[in-house]
Every structure is written in structure tokens, then in C-alpha cells.
Amino acid sequence: MYYKITSLFILLYTFSSYASGEECYHSTDADTPTKRFKDKTSGAVFDTQTGLTWARCPLGMKWDQKSCRDVPDRMTWSEAHTAILELNGQKGGYAGFRNWRLPTLEELAGLVESKCYEPAINSTIFPNTPNTGFWSSTPAKYSRQGAWLVYFRNGSSYMGNQEYGWVIRPVRK
């Protein structure tokens, strides 16, 4: 009987941990506490520390007033720039604004929550963030084919090939 209960506990723990996704260390202070962000409009949030307004969902996902749904669009760096122009060109733009852009590496890295991983971001503010790379607007200094990404699985920044498909989170000042 003891082994059945123990096995059941291990099974439930394993699947509940997997289903919840994000893992956080609660013994440390948050880099991006929820109180730092204020709802701006439907689908956008204002960062009181930086003065930036962020789309709550990556492009391709939809905000349903509680969470991000669907699958993010993956695109090359060039396609990401075009997608931002198209977003701003839509009737009414996005969330009532028409001045969205790709974030700089520094801005995007400022969303990293170092006490969390898979994803390394505040999931209350940015729910269902995929564990993947997000394009920044920052080109690589010594490579014409490179641009900087933030990989939100673990919060690291690295240079990626501009021809690979990654996702984007629009920002505005």
C-alpha cells in the first residue's frame, strides 16, 4: 500500500509540475514583481520602472482578458520588422496604439525574471510565454547575419542568425 501511495504522489507531482510549466524560486526577490506593471489597455501592460508599454502576448497569440492563447508566429529578423510595420498599419493598430516596435536587447532582457525558468519571465504579467528565443532590434556588431535574442526558457541573451525563425513581443514608449 505504501508503494502505491508513493507512486501516485510521484506521478501527480511530476505531471502537476509539467502542466504548470514555469518553475520559480520563491526564496529570492523578484526582478520583475507584478506590482511593477499596470494594465494599460486590453492586451498591453505598462512597466512603471522603464516607462515602456509591452504587448502581453507575443505576435500571433491573442489576449483573452486572462491569458495568451494560440501559437506565436515565428519569423526571421527581417520578417519581424515587417510584422511590426503591419501591426502599426492595422486599423487602430494594436491595443489602440500605432507606434509599436521591436525592443532593444537591453529592453527585452529587462523582462527576464532570474528566479524563474521555463519561462524566465513574470508569468502573471506575460502568461503562456513560450520557452523560445525572442528577437530584439539589436543587430550583431561583427556579423551582418546576426541579431540579438533573449531566450526566455532560461533568460539568456545570445546572437542568432537573422534567417532563423523566432518570436517577437512588441513594445512602445
TORGU-590646 format. One line per 8 residues: their letters; for each residue y, x, z of N, C-alpha, C, CB. Coordinates in steps of 0.05 Angstrom, whole numbers, always signed. Atoms other than C-alpha are relative to their C-alpha. Glycine has a CB too. Example, Ala and Ser with C-alpha at 12.3 -4.5 7.8 and 13.67 -1.06 7.14 Angstrom:
AS = -24,+18,+0,-90,+246,+156,+24,+18,+0,+1,-20,+25; -24,-16,-1,-21,+273,+143,+22,-15,+14,+9,+9,-29
***
This chain:
MYYKITSL = -24,+17,+0,+0,+0,+0,+25,+17,+0,+0,-19,+24; -23,-18,-1,+48,+57,+17,+6,+11,-27,-6,+23,+20; -4,-12,+26,+38,+88,-52,+11,-21,-20,-26,+11,-11; -11,+21,+18,+52,+21,-87,+30,-4,+6,-16,-26,+4; -28,+4,-7,+117,+12,-49,+17,+24,-8,+3,-4,+31; -14,-24,+7,+138,+84,-60,+3,+1,-31,-15,+25,+10; -1,+0,+29,+121,+79,-134,+20,-21,-10,-28,-6,-12; -19,+21,+7,+160,+14,-140,+29,+10,+5,-6,-26,+15
FILLYTFS = -26,-10,-7,+220,+46,-105,+9,+21,-20,+1,+12,+28; -7,-21,+19,+219,+107,-151,+6,-13,-28,-23,+20,-3; -4,+14,+26,+212,+62,-213,+27,-15,+0,-23,-19,-5; -25,+15,-1,+270,+17,-192,+24,+19,+2,+0,-18,+24; -22,-19,-3,+314,+76,-172,+5,+14,-27,-7,+21,+21; -3,-13,+26,+301,+111,-239,+14,-18,-20,-28,+8,-10; -12,+18,+20,+318,+50,-281,+27,-9,+8,-18,-24,-4; -27,+9,-8,+378,+28,-239,+19,+23,-5,+0,-8,+30
SYASGEEC = -17,-22,+5,+406,+98,-245,+6,+3,-30,-12,+26,+11; -3,-2,+29,+394,+99,-320,+18,-23,-10,-27,-1,-14; -14,+24,+9,+422,+29,-330,+30,+2,+7,-11,-25,+11; -28,-1,-8,+486,+43,-292,+15,+22,-15,+2,+6,+30; -12,-20,+17,+499,+105,-335,+14,+21,+16,+19,-13,-18; -17,-20,-13,+555,+142,-300,-11,+8,+27,+28,-9,+2; +7,-11,-26,+539,+187,-241,+25,+14,+11,-24,+20,-2; -24,-11,-12,+595,+206,-193,-7,+11,+27,+22,-20,+2
YHSTDADT = +2,-11,-26,+600,+250,-132,+22,-13,+17,+2,+31,+0; -20,+14,-15,+635,+207,-81,+12,+16,+23,-12,-25,+11; -10,-16,-22,+647,+263,-32,+25,+16,-7,-22,+20,+9; -24,-14,+8,+704,+291,-73,+21,-20,-9,-6,+20,-23; -22,+17,+9,+773,+263,-90,-1,-3,-31,+27,+11,+9; +0,+5,+29,+781,+232,-159,+24,+15,-13,+2,-30,-5; -22,-11,+17,+822,+268,-213,+16,-22,-12,-12,+19,-21; -12,+22,+13,+837,+202,-245,-5,-26,+15,-10,-3,-30
PTKRFKDK = +5,+24,-16,+839,+150,-190,+9,-26,-14,+13,+2,+27; -7,+26,+12,+841,+77,-212,+29,-8,+5,-19,-22,+10; -27,+8,-6,+907,+66,-177,+21,+15,-17,+6,+5,+30; -18,-15,+18,+939,+117,-225,+6,-16,-25,-12,+27,-7; -2,+15,+25,+931,+66,-282,+9,-28,+5,-26,+1,-15; -10,+28,-2,+966,-1,-293,-6,-13,-27,+31,-1,+7; +5,+16,+25,+946,-55,-343,+27,-3,-14,-12,-27,+6; -24,+2,+16,+997,-54,-399,+0,-27,-15,+3,+24,-20
TSGAVFDT = +6,+25,+15,+972,-108,-446,-30,-1,-3,+16,-1,-27; +28,+3,+5,+905,-133,-467,-11,+24,-16,-6,-26,-14; +13,-22,+14,+864,-72,-485,+15,+27,+3,-1,-6,-28; -15,-25,-4,+915,-19,-463,+6,+4,+29,+26,+0,-17; -6,-6,-27,+929,+16,-398,+20,+23,+2,-27,+8,+15; -22,-20,-3,+990,+56,-374,-8,+20,+22,+26,-15,+8; +6,-22,-19,+979,+123,-339,+26,+7,+13,-13,+25,-15; -25,-5,-15,+1033,+128,-285,+6,+29,+4,-1,-15,+26
QTGLTWAR = -4,-29,-5,+1023,+203,-278,+11,+14,-25,-27,+13,+8; -8,-14,+24,+1033,+222,-351,+21,-16,-17,-24,+6,-17; -18,+17,+16,+1074,+163,-378,-12,-8,-27,+26,+14,-5; +14,+8,+24,+1022,+152,-433,-13,-27,+2,-20,+22,-8; +16,+25,+1,+991,+86,-454,-24,+6,-17,+18,-23,-12; +26,-6,+13,+918,+91,-474,-14,-26,-8,-18,+15,+19; +18,+22,+7,+873,+44,-512,-24,+2,+19,-9,+2,-31; +22,-1,-19,+819,+25,-462,-27,+5,-14,-2,-27,+15
CPLGMKWD = +25,-3,+15,+765,+26,-516,+5,+20,-23,-10,-26,-11; -1,-17,+24,+750,+78,-570,+3,-18,-24,-25,+18,-2; -3,+15,+24,+767,+55,-640,-28,-10,-10,+14,+17,-22; +25,+12,+8,+713,+8,-665,-12,-18,+21,-20,+21,-8; +9,+17,-22,+698,-21,-597,+22,-21,+6,-7,+17,+26; -18,+22,-5,+730,-86,-574,+3,-5,+30,-8,-25,-14; -6,+7,-28,+763,-102,-507,-4,-30,+4,+29,+9,+9; +5,+28,-5,+737,-168,-478,+12,-10,+26,-30,-6,-1
QKSCRDVP = -14,+5,-25,+783,-170,-417,-14,+11,+24,+3,-30,+3; +15,-12,-22,+730,-136,-374,-12,+27,-8,-22,-19,+9; +15,-23,+8,+696,-83,-415,+3,+5,-30,-29,-2,+7; +0,-7,+28,+689,-48,-482,-27,-8,-12,+7,+30,-5; +25,+10,+13,+637,-79,-529,-2,+12,-28,+0,-31,-1; +7,-9,+27,+605,-60,-595,-4,+31,+0,+22,-8,-20; +5,-29,+4,+597,+11,-623,+25,+13,-10,-24,+4,-20; -24,-14,+9,+652,+62,-632,-4,+10,-29,+8,+23,+18
DRMTWSEA = +0,-11,+27,+670,+85,-702,-1,+30,+2,+25,-9,-17; +1,-29,+1,+650,+157,-717,+14,+8,-26,-30,+10,+1; -16,-8,+24,+696,+193,-765,+6,+30,+1,+25,-16,-2; -9,-27,+2,+717,+261,-790,+28,+2,+12,-2,+11,-29; -27,-4,-10,+782,+291,-765,+21,-13,-19,+6,+30,+5; -18,+11,+20,+817,+271,-830,-1,-31,+1,-7,+10,-28; +4,+29,-2,+788,+200,-825,+13,-11,+26,-29,-7,-1; -13,+9,-25,+813,+196,-753,+30,-3,-3,-6,+21,+23
HTAILELN = -28,+3,+5,+884,+209,-775,+7,-24,-17,+11,+26,-14; -4,+23,+17,+878,+157,-829,-5,-26,+15,-20,+1,-24; +6,+24,-16,+847,+107,-780,+24,-7,+18,-25,+4,+17; -23,+5,-17,+908,+115,-734,+23,-12,-17,+10,+26,+13; -20,+12,+18,+955,+101,-793,-6,-29,-6,+2,+16,-26; +8,+27,+6,+915,+39,-810,+3,-18,+25,-29,-1,-9; -3,+15,-25,+915,+17,-737,+30,-9,+4,-9,+16,+24; -28,+6,-3,+991,+21,-735,+11,-18,-22,+16,+26,-1
GQKGGYAG = -9,+16,+23,+997,-13,-803,-10,-29,+2,-10,+12,-25; +10,+27,-3,+959,-75,-780,+23,-18,+9,-24,-2,+20; -20,+20,-9,+999,-138,-769,+0,+0,+30,-6,-28,-12; -2,-1,-29,+1023,-129,-698,-11,+25,+13,-14,-23,+12; +11,-25,-11,+990,-61,-691,-24,-5,+18,+21,+16,+15; +21,+4,-19,+943,-56,-632,+13,-4,+27,-20,+25,+1; -10,+7,-27,+957,-88,-564,+31,-3,-1,-8,+22,+21; -29,+5,+2,+1027,-104,-590,+17,+24,-7,+10,-12,+25
FRNWRLPT = -15,-25,+6,+1046,-32,-607,-8,+10,-27,-5,+21,+22; +5,-11,+27,+1051,+3,-674,+6,+30,-1,+17,-15,-21; -6,-28,+0,+1062,+75,-652,-23,+16,+13,+26,+6,+15; +24,-14,-11,+991,+98,-634,-3,+26,-15,-25,-17,-3; +6,-26,+12,+969,+169,-648,-25,+12,+12,+24,+20,+3; +21,-15,-13,+913,+218,-634,+12,+16,+23,-15,+19,-20; -11,-16,-22,+922,+251,-566,-3,+30,-5,-14,-7,+26; +3,-30,+0,+933,+326,-559,-24,+7,+17,+26,+14,+10
LEELAGLV = +22,-9,-17,+877,+366,-528,+7,-3,+30,-8,+29,-7; -8,+1,-28,+916,+370,-463,+1,-28,+10,+28,+13,+3; -1,+28,-8,+928,+295,-461,-28,-11,+4,+16,-16,-20; +27,+10,-1,+856,+278,-475,-16,+12,+23,-14,+5,-27; +14,-13,-22,+829,+329,-426,+10,-10,+27,+4,+30,-1; -11,+12,-24,+875,+296,-374,-15,-25,+9,+29,-6,-4; +16,+23,-8,+828,+236,-374,-27,+7,+12,-5,-18,-25; +26,-8,-11,+768,+277,-352,-1,-4,+30,-6,+30,-7
ESKCYEPA = +5,+3,-29,+741,+257,-284,-22,+20,+7,-8,-30,+7; +19,-22,-5,+707,+321,-259,-21,-7,+20,+15,+24,+9; +21,+8,-19,+669,+285,-204,-22,-18,-12,+13,-14,+24; +19,+17,+13,+632,+243,-255,-11,+13,-25,+13,-27,-8; +11,-9,+25,+587,+256,-314,-16,-23,-13,-18,+25,+3; +15,+21,+16,+553,+214,-368,+11,-28,+4,-29,+1,+7; -22,-17,+11,+611,+198,-379,+17,+12,+23,+17,-16,-19; -18,-13,-18,+661,+244,-345,+28,-12,-3,+1,+31,-5
INSTIFPN = -25,+14,+3,+716,+192,-343,+0,-23,+21,+4,-12,-29; -1,+22,-18,+740,+136,-297,-10,-25,-15,+30,-4,+11; +13,+22,+14,+693,+81,-320,+10,-28,+8,-30,+0,+5; -13,+25,-6,+732,+27,-284,+23,-5,-20,+11,+0,+30; -22,+2,+19,+792,+40,-329,-10,+1,-29,+20,+22,+6; +10,-4,+28,+753,+62,-391,-30,-6,+0,+6,+29,-10; +28,+7,-2,+687,+23,-386,-15,+5,-26,-2,-29,+8; +18,-4,+23,+628,+38,-432,+9,+22,-18,-3,-25,-15
TPNTGFWS = -8,-23,+16,+658,+103,-456,-25,+15,-9,+19,+20,+15; +24,-14,+9,+605,+136,-500,+0,+29,+9,-3,-2,-30; +4,-28,-7,+577,+203,-479,+0,+18,-24,-27,+4,+16; -3,-15,+25,+603,+239,-540,+27,+14,-2,-4,-19,-24; -26,-14,+4,+660,+280,-568,+21,-19,-10,-4,+23,-19; -23,+15,+9,+729,+251,-578,+20,+20,-13,+14,-15,+24; -20,-17,+14,+777,+281,-629,+27,+1,+14,+3,-9,-29; -28,-3,-7,+844,+308,-607,+15,+6,-25,+4,+23,+22
STPAKYSR = -16,-7,+23,+902,+321,-654,+4,+30,-2,+28,-14,+2; -5,-29,-2,+900,+395,-636,-19,+15,-19,-4,+10,+29; +17,-15,+18,+875,+438,-694,-8,+27,+13,+15,+6,-27; +9,-26,-10,+837,+502,-681,+20,+21,-10,-29,+7,-9; -20,-20,+7,+883,+562,-681,-9,+20,-22,+8,+16,+25; +10,-21,+18,+839,+611,-720,-21,-10,-20,-11,+22,+16; +19,+11,+19,+797,+564,-763,+12,-24,-14,-26,-8,+15; -11,+22,+15,+820,+519,-819,-18,-25,+2,+4,+8,-29
QGAWLVYF = +19,+23,+0,+758,+475,-810,-5,-10,+28,-26,+8,-12; +5,+8,-28,+762,+468,-734,+23,-17,+12,-4,+24,+17; -19,+16,-16,+796,+419,-687,-12,-3,+28,+7,-28,-13; +10,+2,-27,+791,+409,-612,-9,-28,+7,+22,+9,+19; +12,+25,-10,+748,+356,-579,-3,+1,+30,-28,-4,-13; +8,+2,-28,+735,+332,-509,-26,-15,+0,+22,-14,+19; +27,+12,-1,+662,+317,-497,-3,-14,+27,-23,+22,-4; +0,+15,-25,+660,+261,-446,-27,-3,+14,+12,-27,-5
RNGSSYMG = +25,+0,-15,+587,+270,-428,+4,+16,+25,-23,+11,-18; -3,-17,-23,+607,+327,-383,+30,+9,+4,-17,+24,-2; -28,-7,-3,+683,+334,-393,+9,+26,-11,+6,-1,+28; -8,-26,+11,+683,+400,-430,+16,-4,-26,-25,+17,-6; -15,-1,+25,+730,+417,-487,-11,+22,-18,+31,+5,+6; +10,-20,+19,+708,+454,-549,+11,-5,-28,-31,+1,+0; -9,+3,+27,+725,+466,-621,-23,-11,-17,+9,+28,-12; +20,+12,+17,+688,+422,-671,+8,+3,-29,-4,-29,+7
NQEYGWVI = -5,-1,+29,+681,+424,-747,+13,-27,-8,-27,+4,-15; -15,+23,+8,+731,+375,-777,-16,-20,-17,+25,+8,-14; +17,+17,+18,+677,+348,-824,-21,-16,+15,-13,+17,-21; +20,+15,-16,+633,+321,-767,+13,-26,+10,-10,+17,+24; -9,+26,-9,+638,+250,-743,+0,-2,+31,-17,-21,-11; -4,+5,-28,+666,+239,-673,+17,-25,+4,+13,+25,+14; -15,+25,-5,+703,+181,-640,+29,+7,+9,-14,-17,+21; -28,-4,-9,+776,+171,-621,+9,-21,+20,+19,+1,-25
RPVRK = -13,+18,-19,+816,+140,-565,+30,+2,-5,-8,+6,+30; -29,-2,+6,+887,+124,-588,+17,+0,+25,+8,-24,-17; -19,-2,-22,+947,+139,-544,+28,-4,-12,-2,+29,+14; -28,+2,+8,+1022,+126,-547,+18,+8,+24,+6,-30,-9; -19,-7,-21,+1083,+149,-508,+18,-23,+5,+17,+25,-9
***
